[in-house]
Amino acid sequence: MLFRLSLLPRALLLSLALLLLAPLAPGELLAASLPPIVVTADNPVPKCVKPDSLMDFVQRVNMHRATPRAIEQRFEHIASLYQTIGQCVSRPPEQCVGVRWDYAFFQMLIETNYLTFRAPSGATGGVPAADNNFAGLGATIPGRAGEHFDNVESGVLAHLQHVLMYSTTPIPHPIANRTRQVQNDVQAIMRRLHRPVTFADLAREWTGVDQSGYARDMRSLAEKYDRLYCADQKTAAR
């Protein structure tokens, strides 16, 4: 499972904020182009991103493996949950705070290897499907079990709350213990950016400051989906 900087002592975490503000090397520019976490009028989820298309995308990838794999039936409507919950993850008085649930979904595909919960080799991953843990929350040390959520909906909400937490939006009663444990430290780092927090910022904190591959993987999945399901709509709009 991926190493997370949030395991480090608070003093070291805060010192790493300066590295987050440092100019990106040319090879990291693509990773930095990911969208802000919070949905706004200028940062909407594209209309071509639909739950049915996302699940078709998952099935297409899994069926074209050297050894085709099917996902568990209870995951068949998970994209609809990402959409519904993602549109209003936090509900402060008279206001919903939504996230770019499409990128959260793509992150989930990376963490679960397209909902198979297996390594590319086919070996069982460190987080079992039965845990409904779609982002490896708490599974930060090899051999140490991650968190368990009672059902798919709770697991999706836990993931989306953890994503929203990175935007510096307070999560008063998070489902995941991991969110509760790290949100003060993570948000202290992100506030030093003095701009909207993006999925690239999340990726750098999630896996390590100098590891931009995670962000590139999210970007690659988004671009692959865009080519398959959004091209026709863009052509029709011209």
DRENDO-1510 file (C-alpha; in Angstrom, 1 decimal, always signed):
<recs>
REC; n; res; u; v; w
REC; 1; MET; +0.0; +0.0; +0.0 .
REC; 2; LEU; +1.2; +3.5; -0.7 .
REC; 3; PHE; +3.2; +5.4; +1.9 .
REC; 4; ARG; +1.6; +8.6; +3.2 .
REC; 5; LEU; +3.4; +11.6; +4.6 .
REC; 6; SER; +0.7; +12.0; +7.2 .
REC; 7; LEU; +2.4; +9.2; +9.2 .
REC; 8; LEU; +5.3; +11.6; +10.0 .
REC; 9; PRO; +5.6; +13.8; +13.1 .
REC; 10; ARG; +3.8; +17.2; +12.9 .
REC; 11; ALA; +7.0; +19.3; +12.8 .
REC; 12; LEU; +8.3; +17.4; +9.8 .
REC; 13; LEU; +5.0; +17.6; +8.1 .
REC; 14; LEU; +4.9; +21.4; +8.5 .
REC; 15; SER; +8.4; +21.7; +7.2 .
REC; 16; LEU; +7.5; +19.8; +4.0 .
REC; 17; ALA; +5.0; +22.5; +3.2 .
REC; 18; LEU; +7.8; +24.6; +1.8 .
REC; 19; LEU; +8.5; +21.8; -0.7 .
REC; 20; LEU; +4.9; +21.8; -1.8 .
REC; 21; LEU; +5.3; +25.5; -2.7 .
REC; 22; ALA; +8.5; +24.9; -4.6 .
REC; 23; PRO; +8.4; +25.3; -8.5 .
REC; 24; LEU; +7.7; +22.1; -10.3 .
REC; 25; ALA; +10.2; +20.5; -12.5 .
REC; 26; PRO; +9.2; +20.1; -16.2 .
REC; 27; GLY; +8.5; +16.4; -15.7 .
REC; 28; GLU; +5.9; +17.3; -13.0 .
REC; 29; LEU; +4.0; +19.9; -14.9 .
REC; 30; LEU; +1.5; +17.4; -16.2 .
REC; 31; ALA; +0.8; +16.2; -12.7 .
REC; 32; ALA; +0.2; +19.8; -11.6 .
REC; 33; SER; -2.6; +20.2; -14.2 .
REC; 34; LEU; -5.1; +18.2; -12.2 .
REC; 35; PRO; -8.3; +20.1; -11.1 .
REC; 36; PRO; -9.1; +21.7; -7.7 .
REC; 37; ILE; -10.8; +19.3; -5.3 .
REC; 38; VAL; -13.9; +21.4; -4.6 .
REC; 39; VAL; -16.5; +21.8; -7.3 .
REC; 40; THR; -17.3; +25.3; -8.4 .
REC; 41; ALA; -19.0; +26.9; -11.4 .
REC; 42; ASP; -15.6; +27.1; -13.0 .
REC; 43; ASN; -14.6; +23.6; -12.0 .
REC; 44; PRO; -17.6; +21.3; -12.7 .
REC; 45; VAL; -17.6; +17.6; -13.3 .
REC; 46; PRO; -17.9; +17.3; -17.1 .
REC; 47; LYS; -21.4; +16.4; -18.4 .
REC; 48; CYS; -19.9; +13.4; -20.2 .
REC; 49; VAL; -18.9; +11.8; -16.9 .
REC; 50; LYS; -21.9; +9.5; -16.1 .
REC; 51; PRO; -22.2; +6.6; -13.7 .
REC; 52; ASP; -23.1; +4.1; -16.4 .
REC; 53; SER; -20.2; +5.2; -18.6 .
REC; 54; LEU; -17.8; +4.9; -15.7 .
REC; 55; MET; -18.9; +1.4; -14.9 .
REC; 56; ASP; -18.6; +0.5; -18.6 .
REC; 57; PHE; -15.1; +1.9; -18.5 .
REC; 58; VAL; -14.3; -0.4; -15.5 .
REC; 59; GLN; -15.7; -3.4; -17.2 .
REC; 60; ARG; -13.9; -2.7; -20.5 .
REC; 61; VAL; -10.5; -2.5; -18.7 .
REC; 62; ASN; -11.1; -5.7; -16.6 .
REC; 63; MET; -12.4; -7.7; -19.6 .
REC; 64; HIS; -9.4; -6.8; -21.7 .
REC; 65; ARG; -6.8; -8.1; -19.2 .
REC; 66; ALA; -4.7; -11.2; -20.1 .
REC; 67; THR; -6.9; -12.9; -17.5 .
REC; 68; PRO; -10.3; -11.2; -17.5 .
REC; 69; ARG; -11.7; -10.3; -14.1 .
REC; 70; ALA; -15.2; -9.4; -13.0 .
REC; 71; ILE; -16.0; -7.1; -10.1 .
REC; 72; GLU; -18.3; -8.2; -7.2 .
REC; 73; GLN; -21.9; -7.6; -8.0 .
REC; 74; ARG; -22.4; -5.3; -5.0 .
REC; 75; PHE; -20.0; -2.8; -6.6 .
REC; 76; GLU; -22.0; -2.5; -9.8 .
REC; 77; HIS; -23.6; +0.8; -8.8 .
REC; 78; ILE; -20.6; +2.3; -7.0 .
REC; 79; ALA; -20.2; +5.1; -9.6 .
REC; 80; SER; -23.8; +6.3; -8.8 .
REC; 81; LEU; -22.8; +6.5; -5.1 .
REC; 82; TYR; -19.7; +8.6; -6.0 .
REC; 83; GLN; -21.9; +11.0; -8.0 .
REC; 84; THR; -24.7; +11.3; -5.4 .
REC; 85; ILE; -22.4; +11.6; -2.3 .
REC; 86; GLY; -19.8; +13.6; -4.2 .
REC; 87; GLN; -22.2; +16.3; -5.0 .
REC; 88; CYS; -22.7; +17.1; -1.3 .
REC; 89; VAL; -20.0; +15.6; +0.8 .
REC; 90; SER; -20.2; +18.1; +3.6 .
REC; 91; ARG; -23.4; +19.9; +4.6 .
REC; 92; PRO; -22.6; +23.1; +6.6 .
REC; 93; PRO; -25.7; +25.3; +7.3 .
REC; 94; GLU; -27.5; +26.0; +4.1 .
REC; 95; GLN; -24.6; +24.9; +1.9 .
REC; 96; CYS; -23.3; +21.8; +0.3 .
REC; 97; VAL; -19.7; +21.3; -0.4 .
REC; 98; GLY; -19.1; +19.0; -3.4 .
REC; 99; VAL; -15.9; +17.5; -4.8 .
REC; 100; ARG; -14.7; +16.5; -8.2 .
REC; 101; TRP; -16.1; +13.0; -7.6 .
REC; 102; ASP; -14.9; +11.9; -11.1 .
REC; 103; TYR; -11.3; +12.3; -10.0 .
REC; 104; ALA; -12.0; +10.7; -6.7 .
REC; 105; PHE; -13.5; +7.8; -8.7 .
REC; 106; PHE; -10.3; +7.6; -10.8 .
REC; 107; GLN; -8.2; +7.6; -7.7 .
REC; 108; MET; -10.4; +4.7; -6.3 .
REC; 109; LEU; -9.6; +2.7; -9.5 .
REC; 110; ILE; -5.9; +3.2; -8.9 .
REC; 111; GLU; -6.2; +2.1; -5.2 .
REC; 112; THR; -8.4; -0.9; -6.0 .
REC; 113; ASN; -7.0; -1.8; -9.4 .
REC; 114; TYR; -10.3; -1.3; -11.1 .
REC; 115; LEU; -12.3; -2.7; -8.2 .
REC; 116; THR; -10.6; -6.1; -8.4 .
REC; 117; PHE; -8.7; -5.5; -5.1 .
REC; 118; ARG; -5.8; -7.4; -6.7 .
REC; 119; ALA; -2.3; -6.5; -7.7 .
REC; 120; PRO; -1.4; -6.4; -11.4 .
REC; 121; SER; +0.1; -9.8; -10.9 .
REC; 122; GLY; -3.2; -11.2; -9.8 .
REC; 123; ALA; -2.2; -11.6; -6.2 .
REC; 124; THR; -4.6; -10.5; -3.5 .
REC; 125; GLY; -4.0; -6.9; -2.5 .
REC; 126; GLY; -3.3; -5.6; +1.0 .
REC; 127; VAL; -6.9; -4.3; +1.4 .
REC; 128; PRO; -9.6; -7.0; +0.9 .
REC; 129; ALA; -12.8; -6.2; -1.0 .
REC; 130; ALA; -14.9; -7.1; +2.1 .
REC; 131; ASP; -13.5; -4.0; +3.9 .
REC; 132; ASN; -15.3; -1.6; +1.5 .
REC; 133; ASN; -12.1; +0.6; +1.8 .
REC; 134; PHE; -11.8; +2.2; -1.6 .
REC; 135; ALA; -8.8; +4.4; -0.8 .
REC; 136; GLY; -6.6; +2.2; +1.4 .
REC; 137; LEU; -7.4; +4.4; +4.4 .
REC; 138; GLY; -5.4; +3.3; +7.4 .
REC; 139; ALA; -3.4; +0.8; +5.3 .
REC; 140; THR; -0.2; +2.8; +5.4 .
REC; 141; ILE; +2.2; +0.1; +6.7 .
REC; 142; PRO; +2.7; -3.2; +4.9 .
REC; 143; GLY; +1.1; -6.1; +6.8 .
REC; 144; ARG; -1.1; -3.7; +8.8 .
REC; 145; ALA; -4.8; -3.9; +8.1 .
REC; 146; GLY; -6.6; -0.8; +6.9 .
REC; 147; GLU; -10.0; +0.4; +8.0 .
REC; 148; HIS; -13.2; -1.5; +7.6 .
REC; 149; PHE; -16.5; +0.0; +6.6 .
REC; 150; ASP; -19.8; -1.8; +7.0 .
REC; 151; ASN; -21.1; -1.3; +3.5 .
REC; 152; VAL; -20.2; +0.2; +0.1 .
REC; 153; GLU; -22.0; +3.5; +0.7 .
REC; 154; SER; -20.1; +4.1; +4.0 .
REC; 155; GLY; -16.8; +3.3; +2.3 .
REC; 156; VAL; -17.5; +5.7; -0.5 .
REC; 157; LEU; -18.5; +8.5; +2.0 .
REC; 158; ALA; -15.3; +7.8; +4.0 .
REC; 159; HIS; -13.2; +8.2; +0.8 .
REC; 160; LEU; -14.9; +11.4; -0.3 .
REC; 161; GLN; -14.7; +12.9; +3.2 .
REC; 162; HIS; -10.9; +12.2; +3.2 .
REC; 163; VAL; -10.6; +13.8; -0.3 .
REC; 164; LEU; -12.6; +16.9; +0.8 .
REC; 165; MET; -10.5; +17.1; +4.0 .
REC; 166; TYR; -7.4; +17.9; +1.8 .
REC; 167; SER; -9.2; +21.0; +0.5 .
REC; 168; THR; -9.1; +22.4; +4.0 .
REC; 169; THR; -12.8; +22.0; +4.5 .
REC; 170; PRO; -13.4; +20.8; +8.1 .
REC; 171; ILE; -14.9; +17.3; +8.4 .
REC; 172; PRO; -16.6; +17.5; +11.9 .
REC; 173; HIS; -17.6; +13.9; +12.2 .
REC; 174; PRO; -15.5; +11.8; +9.7 .
REC; 175; ILE; -16.3; +8.2; +9.3 .
REC; 176; ALA; -12.7; +7.1; +8.9 .
REC; 177; ASN; -10.4; +7.2; +11.9 .
REC; 178; ARG; -7.6; +8.1; +9.5 .
REC; 179; THR; -9.4; +11.4; +8.5 .
REC; 180; ARG; -9.9; +12.3; +12.1 .
REC; 181; GLN; -6.2; +11.6; +12.9 .
REC; 182; VAL; -4.6; +13.6; +10.2 .
REC; 183; GLN; -6.9; +16.4; +9.1 .
REC; 184; ASN; -5.3; +19.1; +11.4 .
REC; 185; ASP; -1.8; +18.3; +10.1 .
REC; 186; VAL; -2.8; +17.9; +6.5 .
REC; 187; GLN; -4.9; +21.1; +6.4 .
REC; 188; ALA; -2.1; +23.1; +8.0 .
REC; 189; ILE; +0.1; +22.2; +5.1 .
REC; 190; MET; -2.6; +22.8; +2.5 .
REC; 191; ARG; -3.5; +26.3; +3.9 .
REC; 192; ARG; +0.1; +27.4; +3.2 .
REC; 193; LEU; -0.6; +27.0; -0.6 .
REC; 194; HIS; -2.9; +30.1; -0.4 .
REC; 195; ARG; -4.9; +28.8; -3.4 .
REC; 196; PRO; -7.5; +26.1; -4.2 .
REC; 197; VAL; -6.1; +22.7; -3.4 .
REC; 198; THR; -5.9; +20.4; -6.4 .
REC; 199; PHE; -5.8; +16.7; -6.8 .
REC; 200; ALA; -2.1; +17.2; -7.7 .
REC; 201; ASP; -1.5; +18.6; -4.2 .
REC; 202; LEU; -3.5; +15.7; -2.8 .
REC; 203; ALA; -1.4; +13.2; -4.8 .
REC; 204; ARG; +1.9; +14.7; -3.6 .
REC; 205; GLU; +0.9; +14.5; +0.0 .
REC; 206; TRP; -0.7; +11.0; -0.4 .
REC; 207; THR; +2.4; +9.3; -1.8 .
REC; 208; GLY; +5.3; +11.6; -1.0 .
REC; 209; VAL; +6.4; +15.1; -2.1 .
REC; 210; ASP; +8.7; +13.9; -5.0 .
REC; 211; GLN; +6.5; +11.2; -6.3 .
REC; 212; SER; +4.4; +12.7; -9.1 .
REC; 213; GLY; +3.5; +9.3; -10.7 .
REC; 214; TYR; +0.3; +9.0; -8.6 .
REC; 215; ALA; -1.0; +12.3; -10.1 .
REC; 216; ARG; +0.0; +11.2; -13.6 .
REC; 217; ASP; -1.9; +8.0; -13.1 .
REC; 218; MET; -5.0; +9.9; -12.2 .
REC; 219; ARG; -4.5; +12.2; -15.1 .
REC; 220; SER; -4.0; +9.3; -17.5 .
REC; 221; LEU; -7.2; +7.6; -16.4 .
REC; 222; ALA; -9.1; +10.8; -16.8 .
REC; 223; GLU; -7.7; +11.3; -20.3 .
REC; 224; LYS; -8.4; +7.7; -21.3 .
REC; 225; TYR; -12.0; +8.0; -20.1 .
REC; 226; ASP; -12.3; +11.3; -22.0 .
REC; 227; ARG; -11.1; +9.8; -25.3 .
REC; 228; LEU; -13.6; +6.9; -25.0 .
REC; 229; TYR; -16.7; +8.7; -23.7 .
REC; 230; CYS; -16.4; +12.4; -24.2 .
REC; 231; ALA; -15.0; +12.9; -27.7 .
REC; 232; ASP; -18.4; +12.6; -29.5 .
REC; 233; GLN; -20.0; +15.2; -27.2 .
REC; 234; LYS; -17.1; +17.6; -27.8 .
REC; 235; THR; -17.4; +17.1; -31.6 .
REC; 236; ALA; -21.1; +17.7; -31.5 .
REC; 237; ALA; -20.7; +20.9; -29.5 .
REC; 238; ARG; -18.4; +22.5; -32.1 .
</recs>
